[in-house]
Amino acid sequence: MKLLRKLNLGVAVVGLSAVFYHLFIDRLHIPAVSIYLFNVVMFFLFGLEKVGDSEKKSGYFYIFTSLFIFGLIILSEFSSSEIRGWGS
């Protein structure tokens, strides 16, 4: 679990650095779906760490939240692709 804790710390530092850069230095030009997917990965990894540390209730909540957000992203992408004419 020590490796996962270090990985989560790195993910949190990357996320906070991106927010700091976006708010105080210059605008980040990345698509919104990339930010959502970053949050999905972050919540999932935090959930795995919590489950491994025997905090099962909060860990499974993190994992459920990440899967729920991922499902919303998939639904959003499929519905927007049909609007743009990609669906049949």
FENZI-V697457 format. One record per run of one state. SS is the DSSP state (H for helix, E for strand, C for the rest). FROM is the first residue (numbers start at 1). LEN is the number of residues. Records with the same first field share a line. If there is no record, write none. Layout:
SS: FROM-LEN ; FROM-LEN
//
This chain:
C: 1-1 ; 26-6 ; 53-3 ; 84-5
H: 2-24 ; 32-21 ; 56-28
//
